[in-house]
């Protein structure tokens, strides 16, 4: 059965309903984003309190809301595409290839969403392309429906790595130290050795007199003078371009800005380490004096 010929009045109705559907989709997206922010704050509080299992269960609601928001964004784009190409609805021929994916995706998704305006658009599209076309699009016979739309309408539990990634991003956004990472054993050993070295240096500096202290203070003054003579790094001209990383989504939990498949953050110039102040060697305060030095001092005191 050939699809009926649409008059200009029917095309005008489709355009009006598409505009209403776009406005409705945008309003629902704003509502869901505000609700998602509130829920994310609650997840951060649960992680801070150590209620990880409760957070893992409740974060699935946030993931589902984000999936629906991404679906609404896709449907909004398809509505805008049909609105821009509304002239292709004229005539009684088959669906134009430039409209096929958008038309089939809207027909497929409309019964599965809460947007009433999409139901009206679906009915008007059925008048244009016929019941057989709508039935094939509803069951996605022969493809044509966007794979993203089909995937986001599937009701399946989120993957474990997706849940973990969401919790990590929420903790990072709200400054919560999660997950707790234990300090490796070799780092703890280095800290202990460093503490022992520092205490040994303090004892040697206390017993050795004031010669080493004067040399150290002189070196510190020189380092301070050099740092004051060096212009600050933030005086240099900054680039007028500011690169913002892409928005987090269920397909990209950890968004990064890349250049030639390399993370730009890892390519940024790392600050140069400050030169360590060298201890005065050979002075009374720089090292423990030997026996001959002690005998010489003792003889000088007797005089």
C-alpha positions, 0 to 999 in steps of 0.5 A: 500500500502506497503511503498517502500524500501529505498536504501542506497542513499536515507538514505544518502539524509535524513541524509544530509538534517537532518544535514542541517535542524539542522544547519538552526534551530540553526541559526534561534534560534540565530537570534530570540534570538538577536531580542528578547533581543532588544525587551525586552530592548524596553519593559523595556523602555516603562515600565519605561516611564509608557506606560504599555498598549503599553508594554502589546500589544507589549510584545505579539510579544516577547511571540510569538517569544519565543514560536517559538524558543522553537518549533525550539529547539524541532524540532532540537532535533527530527532531531538529534534523526532521525540522530542518528537512521538513520539505522532504516530507512532501509527496507520497514516495518512500522515506528519503534516505536523509530522513530514514534514521531519524524517522525510524529512531523516533518511531522506535523510541517514542512508545518507550519514553515519557515525552507525549509530544513524541507520541504525536510526532509518531502518529503524524509520521505514521500518516505519512509513511504508512502502518507497515513502515511504522511496524517495521521501525517499531520492531527494528526490522532490517535495521535503520534505527540508531544503534545508540538509541537501541542500546540506551533503551535496553534495561540491563544492570550497569557494568561493574567497571561503569559503577566503579568509574562513576563512584571514582568521578563523584569522589574526585568531584567532591574532594572525597578521598576514595578509594582508599589506597594503602601506602606501599611497603617500600615507601614506608621503609623510605620514610623511616630511613629518611626520619632516621637520617634527619634525626642523625643530622640534627644530633650531629649539628647540635654536638658539632658547634656553630660552624656548620650552621653559619655555612648553611645559613649563607647557602640559604641566603644565596638560594633566597636571593636567586629565587627573588631574582628569578621572575615568577612563572605566571608572568609569562603570556598565557594562551587565549585558548582554553581547552575544556575536556568533554562532558562525562557520559556513560560511554566515556566515564573518565573524559580526557583531552587528547592530542594525537592519541596522547593525554595532554595533561601528561604532556604538560610541562612539569615544574622543575624541582628546587635545588637542594641546599647542600650541607657544608662539608668539612666544617665542625657542624657539617660532619662528626669531628674525628678524635684528632680534631677533638684533641686539638680543640681540647688543647686549645681550651686548656690554653 
